């Protein structure tokens, strides 16, 4: 068990202590007794230290730890699936703030949200209220204003067109 060697790590070796401060064996064991919670915390800390040392050793040997798990779907894919679920299967749909936030942050980008999905997003936005609605209208207004400064930039004009549609929706 780790407790035995963890206590050895914490307590200095008697030979390293100045003369006269060493306790005879068996004496002081009651003073240094750890509570179960302290033992658990100590074991976790030592395990963490050992894992760090092991990783450091592997790194110095030139071996890299291979990732065993594949990363899940991207945030954009999850948000678009969320929106599709909202449109097609309302009974299975559940509100998720992180997905809504992603959609609101990227709604004007035609590369991240295709035009056919944007139509569904506009329907979703009809139910928007509160601070999210205010922020969305403000952001859309700013994009429309910026589009006047760059009339020849196609990307800016596409974003502005989407912003106009959002403003019209909330008017």
MODELLER restraints for C-alpha pairs under 7 A, 6 or more apart:
rsr = mdl.restraints
at = mdl.atoms
rsr.add(forms.Gaussian(group=physical.xy_distance, feature=features.Distance(at['CA:2:A'], at['CA:43:A']), mean=6.60, stdev=0.5))
rsr.add(forms.Gaussian(group=physical.xy_distance, feature=features.Distance(at['CA:3:A'], at['CA:39:A']), mean=6.79, stdev=0.5))
rsr.add(forms.Gaussian(group=physical.xy_distance, feature=features.Distance(at['CA:3:A'], at['CA:43:A']), mean=6.99, stdev=0.5))
rsr.add(forms.Gaussian(group=physical.xy_distance, feature=features.Distance(at['CA:14:A'], at['CA:22:A']), mean=5.77, stdev=0.5))
rsr.add(forms.Gaussian(group=physical.xy_distance, feature=features.Distance(at['CA:58:A'], at['CA:64:A']), mean=6.63, stdev=0.5))
rsr.add(forms.Gaussian(group=physical.xy_distance, feature=features.Distance(at['CA:76:A'], at['CA:112:A']), mean=6.98, stdev=0.5))
rsr.add(forms.Gaussian(group=physical.xy_distance, feature=features.Distance(at['CA:79:A'], at['CA:99:A']), mean=4.87, stdev=0.5))
rsr.add(forms.Gaussian(group=physical.xy_distance, feature=features.Distance(at['CA:79:A'], at['CA:102:A']), mean=6.71, stdev=0.5))
rsr.add(forms.Gaussian(group=physical.xy_distance, feature=features.Distance(at['CA:79:A'], at['CA:103:A']), mean=6.48, stdev=0.5))
rsr.add(forms.Gaussian(group=physical.xy_distance, feature=features.Distance(at['CA:82:A'], at['CA:99:A']), mean=6.91, stdev=0.5))
rsr.add(forms.Gaussian(group=physical.xy_distance, feature=features.Distance(at['CA:85:A'], at['CA:93:A']), mean=5.70, stdev=0.5))
rsr.add(forms.Gaussian(group=physical.xy_distance, feature=features.Distance(at['CA:86:A'], at['CA:93:A']), mean=5.38, stdev=0.5))
rsr.add(forms.Gaussian(group=physical.xy_distance, feature=features.Distance(at['CA:87:A'], at['CA:120:A']), mean=6.98, stdev=0.5))
rsr.add(forms.Gaussian(group=physical.xy_distance, feature=features.Distance(at['CA:106:A'], at['CA:112:A']), mean=6.75, stdev=0.5))
rsr.add(forms.Gaussian(group=physical.xy_distance, feature=features.Distance(at['CA:107:A'], at['CA:113:A']), mean=6.30, stdev=0.5))
rsr.add(forms.Gaussian(group=physical.xy_distance, feature=features.Distance(at['CA:108:A'], at['CA:159:A']), mean=4.97, stdev=0.5))
rsr.add(forms.Gaussian(group=physical.xy_distance, feature=features.Distance(at['CA:108:A'], at['CA:162:A']), mean=5.85, stdev=0.5))
rsr.add(forms.Gaussian(group=physical.xy_distance, feature=features.Distance(at['CA:108:A'], at['CA:163:A']), mean=6.72, stdev=0.5))
rsr.add(forms.Gaussian(group=physical.xy_distance, feature=features.Distance(at['CA:109:A'], at['CA:159:A']), mean=6.40, stdev=0.5))
rsr.add(forms.Gaussian(group=physical.xy_distance, feature=features.Distance(at['CA:137:A'], at['CA:167:A']), mean=6.00, stdev=0.5))
rsr.add(forms.Gaussian(group=physical.xy_distance, feature=features.Distance(at['CA:140:A'], at['CA:163:A']), mean=4.50, stdev=0.5))
rsr.add(forms.Gaussian(group=physical.xy_distance, feature=features.Distance(at['CA:140:A'], at['CA:164:A']), mean=6.96, stdev=0.5))
rsr.add(forms.Gaussian(group=physical.xy_distance, feature=features.Distance(at['CA:140:A'], at['CA:166:A']), mean=6.89, stdev=0.5))
rsr.add(forms.Gaussian(group=physical.xy_distance, feature=features.Distance(at['CA:140:A'], at['CA:167:A']), mean=6.59, stdev=0.5))
rsr.add(forms.Gaussian(group=physical.xy_distance, feature=features.Distance(at['CA:141:A'], at['CA:163:A']), mean=6.97, stdev=0.5))
rsr.add(forms.Gaussian(group=physical.xy_distance, feature=features.Distance(at['CA:143:A'], at['CA:160:A']), mean=5.53, stdev=0.5))
rsr.add(forms.Gaussian(group=physical.xy_distance, feature=features.Distance(at['CA:143:A'], at['CA:163:A']), mean=6.54, stdev=0.5))
rsr.add(forms.Gaussian(group=physical.xy_distance, feature=features.Distance(at['CA:144:A'], at['CA:160:A']), mean=4.87, stdev=0.5))
rsr.add(forms.Gaussian(group=physical.xy_distance, feature=features.Distance(at['CA:144:A'], at['CA:163:A']), mean=6.44, stdev=0.5))
rsr.add(forms.Gaussian(group=physical.xy_distance, feature=features.Distance(at['CA:144:A'], at['CA:164:A']), mean=6.85, stdev=0.5))
rsr.add(forms.Gaussian(group=physical.xy_distance, feature=features.Distance(at['CA:147:A'], at['CA:156:A']), mean=5.80, stdev=0.5))
rsr.add(forms.Gaussian(group=physical.xy_distance, feature=features.Distance(at['CA:147:A'], at['CA:157:A']), mean=5.83, stdev=0.5))
rsr.add(forms.Gaussian(group=physical.xy_distance, feature=features.Distance(at['CA:147:A'], at['CA:160:A']), mean=6.00, stdev=0.5))
rsr.add(forms.Gaussian(group=physical.xy_distance, feature=features.Distance(at['CA:151:A'], at['CA:157:A']), mean=6.96, stdev=0.5))
